[in-house]
Amino acid sequence: MEMSKIAMCNVSSCAYNMENLCHTLGITVGSHAECNTYNHGSRKGGFSDVNGGIGACLASECKFNDQLECRAPNVNIAGHDLHADCNTFEPRR
């Protein structure tokens, strides 16, 4: 199994965001499909040669969640109010 990659992140205020891509090894998606790794700050972190992925997913109501792991081919992260959300979230049917 390969880690689901973050295809795009438009949360430019996040310390791990460089040019609309996530550059931390892996994020945690919380139970409400929010990016729990989001870190507001002008000081940049992460590695420029890394394309971030989903290390863990706690959004058990998402159809892509399989044993707390993300099975989506890739995900998009977007700003919502004062935090970041996984826009790839789809409820289970």
C-alpha positions as CSV (number, residue, x, y, z in Angstrom):
1,M,0.0,0.0,0.0
2,E,1.3,3.5,-0.9
3,M,0.5,6.6,1.0
4,S,-2.1,8.8,-0.6
5,K,-0.4,12.0,-1.9
6,I,-1.6,15.6,-1.5
7,A,-2.1,16.8,-5.0
8,M,-2.9,20.4,-4.0
9,C,-3.1,22.6,-0.9
10,N,-4.3,26.1,-1.3
11,V,-3.7,27.1,2.4
12,S,-0.8,29.4,1.8
13,S,-0.7,30.5,5.5
14,C,0.4,27.0,6.5
15,A,4.1,26.6,7.3
16,Y,4.3,23.4,5.2
17,N,2.8,25.0,2.1
18,M,5.2,26.1,-0.7
19,E,3.7,27.0,-4.1
20,N,0.3,25.3,-3.3
21,L,1.9,22.0,-2.4
22,C,2.4,20.3,1.0
23,H,6.0,19.6,1.9
24,T,5.8,17.6,5.1
25,L,6.3,13.9,5.0
26,G,2.7,13.1,6.1
27,I,-0.3,14.9,7.6
28,T,-3.0,13.6,9.9
29,V,-6.6,14.2,8.8
30,G,-8.8,14.6,11.8
31,S,-12.2,13.2,12.6
32,H,-14.0,16.1,10.9
33,A,-11.8,15.8,7.8
34,E,-9.6,18.7,9.0
35,C,-5.9,18.8,8.5
36,N,-4.6,18.4,12.0
37,T,-1.0,19.1,10.8
38,Y,-1.9,22.7,9.7
39,N,0.5,25.1,11.3
40,H,-0.1,28.8,10.7
41,G,3.1,30.7,10.4
42,S,5.4,32.7,8.2
43,R,8.3,30.5,9.1
44,K,8.3,27.7,6.5
45,G,9.0,24.1,7.4
46,G,9.1,20.8,5.6
47,F,11.3,19.7,2.7
48,S,11.2,21.3,-0.8
49,D,11.8,17.9,-2.4
50,V,8.9,16.1,-0.6
51,N,5.4,15.9,-1.8
52,G,3.3,15.4,1.3
53,G,1.0,12.5,1.9
54,I,-1.7,11.3,4.3
55,G,0.0,9.6,7.2
56,A,-3.3,8.9,9.1
57,C,-7.0,9.6,8.6
58,L,-9.3,9.7,11.5
59,A,-12.4,10.7,9.4
60,S,-14.1,7.4,9.8
61,E,-17.2,8.6,7.9
62,C,-15.2,9.1,4.7
63,K,-15.6,6.4,2.0
64,F,-11.8,6.5,1.4
65,N,-11.0,5.6,5.0
66,D,-9.8,2.0,5.5
67,Q,-8.6,1.2,9.0
68,L,-7.7,4.8,9.7
69,E,-5.7,5.0,6.4
70,C,-6.6,7.0,3.3
71,R,-7.2,5.0,0.1
72,A,-7.9,7.9,-2.2
73,P,-5.5,8.1,-5.1
74,N,-4.7,11.7,-4.1
75,V,-6.3,14.4,-2.0
76,N,-6.8,18.2,-2.1
77,I,-6.5,20.3,1.0
78,A,-8.3,23.7,1.1
79,G,-8.8,26.5,3.6
80,H,-12.0,26.6,5.5
81,D,-12.6,29.4,8.1
82,L,-9.4,29.4,10.1
83,H,-8.3,25.9,9.4
84,A,-7.6,23.5,6.6
85,D,-9.9,20.7,5.4
86,C,-9.5,17.6,3.2
87,N,-11.7,18.5,0.2
88,T,-11.5,14.9,-1.0
89,F,-13.7,13.7,1.8
90,E,-16.8,11.9,0.6
91,P,-19.3,10.4,3.1
92,R,-19.9,6.7,3.2
93,R,-23.2,5.6,1.6
